[in-house]
Amino acid sequence: MSKSVKVTGLLALLLLVAMPFMALAQEDTGQAAEMMAVAEEAAEEAVSVEMFTVNNVWMMVATFLVFIMHLGFASVESGLTRAKNTVNILFKNTAIIAIGLLTYALCGFNLMYPGFEEGSMSFFGFAGFGLSAGDGPSIEYAGGSYTYWTDFLFQGMFAATAATIVSGAVAERIKLHSFLIFSAVYVALVYPIAGSWKWGYGWLNDMGFHDFAGSTLVHSVGGWAALAGVIMIGPRLGKYVNGSIKPIMGHSMPLATIGVFLLWLGWFGFNGGSVLSADADGVSFVLVTTSLAAAAGIIGAMASSWIIQKKPDLSMALNGALAGLVGITAGADVVSVSAALIIGLVAGVLVVLSVIGLDRIKIDDPVGAISVHLTCGIWGTLAVGIWGADKSFLAQLIGVAAYGAFCFLAAMVIFGILKATLGLRVDADEEIRGLDIGEHGMEAYAGFEIYTTQ
């Protein structure tokens, strides 16, 4: 079969998947809005002790699922990078969850939820250091659905995700201590302040900006920091030589594949938990839009990468799944099923174009984190303004711009200070030898070196 026939066939497949849903997308958008309105109305009513327990248990299960996403990130990042840096990747992902939870308990939670009143157009607030459930651990929270402690833990799992996104983008050449300091500052201050503008009922919420589970508030916030870090630290040695792009292959595609499936599993808690109750209609609908967008993302990435690169690329297909998941996260509760398919399909195409485009301008992102989380996070947020019932495209655009300006500038400042003081990048010898030996004095896969004795 000729290459032209293959390309034509793949294009036909892509169009075949997309066209029926494009026709239906606008027609059934109202169904999603109606279902979520019923769910919100039910949540506002007083709940029984039994329902309170059910809601709380579901939110804790969702928390466990979001927690497992950190293992997914660690697996994807280590699989798509070289074996000599595996310990370093795993160490950073282990430290990030600790940093995220501790800083969120210290100040992040109360920065993100400072008690803004709706309509106040507030930009900044702080409810004090530490955690306090008021009258006790059984206090009802979020419309009477679950406890204060459950809410903190669920939101705390989200907080660490922003730094995890940065970890993959700057992998294989950043100094460990500089990365950990950046993560602590960014998660403690930048992430929660930005989050308060929407989820804390700040000024963007008052403008009608909608981000259900964090296409922008989590993924783009991490993506903007990742972009700043890659710009500040530069590409890996040997990546761009004499004007040409040299592929640097990851050491374990099985590990990367396992990581993506763990992330997809975790996304059931990430998006499903963001309903903030165990409402059957609300949760099940969100899980359907989430899964279909991920599946469409795989098809979009698979077809477009096959057309462009002439070969089916597993890493692109894996990132296509993540692209679809990131893309649908902003509007999983307000877009129709057919719109979710389009959002995921377009995200899958965009992630391929973004990976290739960033490489051409010498933005070296070993795992495609910027393309997945920033590019597709922006797309998913704007898509809410296209297909979300009663949502404003202008409000979505303002939100994307505001988060981009604030987060990118803040990350550049933090990275700039670290570069001028402690330094950001390991030296060339350490980078060539591997960060596992240089930073940690150990190997992920021991026994492969030949040692000589005298």
Secondary structure, 3 states (H helix, E strand, C coil): CCHHHHHHHHHHHHHHHHHHHHHHHCCCHHHHHHHHHHHHHHHHCCCCHHHHHHHHHHHHHHHHHHHHHHHHHHHHHHHCCCHHHHHHHHHHHHHHHHHHHHHHHHHHHHHHCCCCCCCCCCCCCCCCCCCCCCCCCCCEECCCCEEHHHHHHHHHHHHHHHHHHHHHHCCCCECHHHHHHHHHHHHHHHHHHHHHCCCCCCHHHHHCCCCCCCHHHHHHHHHHHHHHHHHHHCCCCCCEECCEECCCCCCCHHHHHHHHHHHHHHHHHHHHHHHCCCCHHHHHHHHHHHHHHHHHHHHHHHHHHHHHHCCCCHHHHHHHHHHHHHHHHCCCCCCCHHHHHHHHHHHHHHHHHHHHHHHHCCCCCCCCHHHHHHHHHHHHHHHHHHHCCCCCHHHHHHHHHHHHHHHHHHHHHHHHHHHHHCCCECCHHHHHHCHHHHHHCCCCCCCCCCCCCC
